[in-house]
Amino acid sequence: MPIYEYGCTECGKHIEAFQKISEEPLTVCPDCGGELSKLISSTSFVLKGGGWYADGYASSDKKPEKKAPTADSGEKKTEAPKEKTPAPAKAEK
């Protein structure tokens, strides 16, 4: 059975109630008789990690690895020649 949390608009108290999903929500505070509003609570259910699909079912064929060019692969790197720039002249006083 789910636990629902309610907050009273009059006295500010928080109430937890075990209710069936089919039951009507509570509307009256048992302490002061004020109006109750349903609160959204955080859950203890947390999803972490890669997941069952990524860990067990994802195919490595779909993601080809990029390989860096090596010296024996026939690919040559060419670099543009570096030009020497003269140092700026110092201003004389």
Phi, psi and omega in degrees: 000133180289153175257123178254145180246133180236152175235137180275132179282342181270301186263348177080006180285151176254135183234135174252137182225132172277116181222151171288156178296328183281348181286151176289145178293152177291145182234341184240130178291130180288341181274309186243350181084008179284178182277135178261144173235142182286134180256154175261118183260158174281154182253160177268358180277118183230133175264124180226157174089188184284337180094163184293327181290311182293325183279323188245337188241342182291134181273138177281348180290336183283340182243090180290140180278142176270125180259139177284143179296138179247169183295327183268005181274356178091351179271135180243140177268134176243136179244146177289142179296141180273132179264141177272129178256135180292148178290143180295142181289140180279139179283131180270146180265000000 
